[in-house]
Amino acid sequence: MAKAVFYHAGCSVCVDAEQAILPYLDRTKTDVETIHFAQHPDKLDEAEKLGVKSVPALVLNGTVYHINYGASMEDVRKAVGKAVGK
């Protein structure tokens, strides 16, 4: 089964991309996970190690697809840090 992880920060660009793209993935052939960094800040390092440079991004079987441009990972880290009081 294919593995897809959609990473986003909750911005309007990310939400629009999620709503436009994820419904097209065949859930009988693809295990789909959505990671919202404000809810899962522990996944930031994982995403960057996979090659995610900005969000929204879809990682499909280890290949990163950057979709439009919502925010850089640096900006996401800053925003998540403020959200969790760092």
Number of C-alpha atoms within 10 A of each C-alpha: 9 13 14 21 20 24 24 26 27 19 14 11 17 23 15 12 21 20 10 10 12 17 9 8 12 11 14 9 10 15 14 18 14 13 17 19 20 20 13 11 18 10 14 20 13 11 21 12 9 12 16 22 18 23 27 28 24 25 20 16 12 13 12 18 17 18 16 13 14 22 18 15 20 12 14 21 18 12 16 19 13 11 12 10 7 8
